[in-house]
């Protein structure tokens, strides 16, 4: 099975693959990586394609092969722009093959930083369900956990030193996360005004019926109590494990696929 490459909104490099078999419904999974990480989830994408899904594996704006500046826009906007791009024919990069289909159901799956992206994407009414593994749910408390990842005083400096141009991040774009009103799921547990890319304002809040979360109590990076609090406030479906640390998303999908599939398609 081959993964094609394309760009959405002229900036968002995305690997993708059609389902391995034709089904009546055109079901889409958009996969969101953690951060920082190497884009190496192609095996997981192929596995999901074998289960009957179109799979789109993006690079966030400002990261890896994508254009733009990281966190200049919410990564949830990247998801919205990909969904916009699926509404019309799109061309793969190497040989110009054109793909065209009408998505019947759209799901978003992500882990850690990608779990946060998945939660934020649930605000888009076109997204039917999301799976968030070990997600950041409240950036206002995450600054306290950065020491678990790096001793560098600046996380942006750490990214530049350890990941080079993998992430083109201005320090001000990282620090605005801690204000709590940008790319922050906890900010949306109550109805909140959202400005869309077209400038229109809409009021939305997190709908827990669209959300399934996996988390472990001994996660060293994301405090489990913050996730429990978020799940209770939004009435999300939470599977809380006693152990496991910062759970790998491919492991979660493999172990709990039956439960995940039932949730996605319910």
Secondary structure, DSSP 4 states (H G I P E B T S, - for coil): ---EEEEETTTEEEEEE--SS--SS-EEEEEE--SS--S--HHHHHHHHHTT-EEEEE--TTBTT--S-BTSS-HHHHHHHHHHHTTS-EE-TTT--EE----SEEEEEEETHHHHHHHHHTTSTT--EEEEES----HHHHGGGGGGT---S-HHHHHHHHHGGGB-B-HHHHHGGGGSSSS-GGGGSS-EEEE-TTS-EEEE---GGGEEEEEETT-SSS-HHHHHHHHHHHT-EEEEESS-SS--HHHHHHHSHHHHHHHHT-
